Amino acid sequence: MKNSNATKNQVDINDQFEVKTIAEAMLEKKAKGVVSLDLRNIGTSISDYFVICNADSTTQVVAISDYVEEMMAKKCKRDVVRMQGRENAFWIILDYTTIVVHIFLTEYREFYRLEDLWADSAKTVYEEE
């Protein structure tokens, strides 16, 4: 039984490192409103974490997405499993299985309000240091 707990703790540490890597990549590209939602205690969630941000132009949305992908590959050796939304860049979703990244054009984030839909989750706010 100890091994499964040790493995679970290692997975949690890896996930936390990856969430932090994503948030830092977003901030480096001047993303706004960077937050993570810990969904592990919500029985109906499709992943363990959401990391969410927004930007004021589609060019910046794509730049943030590209940089998140680059940093996840470089620092975490993780490639995106699925991606949606790049063609119009209003809302890009990067799926890393346990972590789903949402990069919104500002008005779309305000409209969809993911944080409100998952209000029972633990929320962490990231800001430039």
Buried (B, 14 or more C-beta within 10 A) or exposed (E): EEEEEEEEEEEEEEBBEBBBBBBBBBBEBEBBBBBBBBBBEBEEBEBBBBBBBBBEEBEBBBBBBBBBBEBBEEBBEBEBEEEEBBEEBBBBBBBBEBBBBBBBBBEBBEEBEBBEEBEEBEEBEBEEE
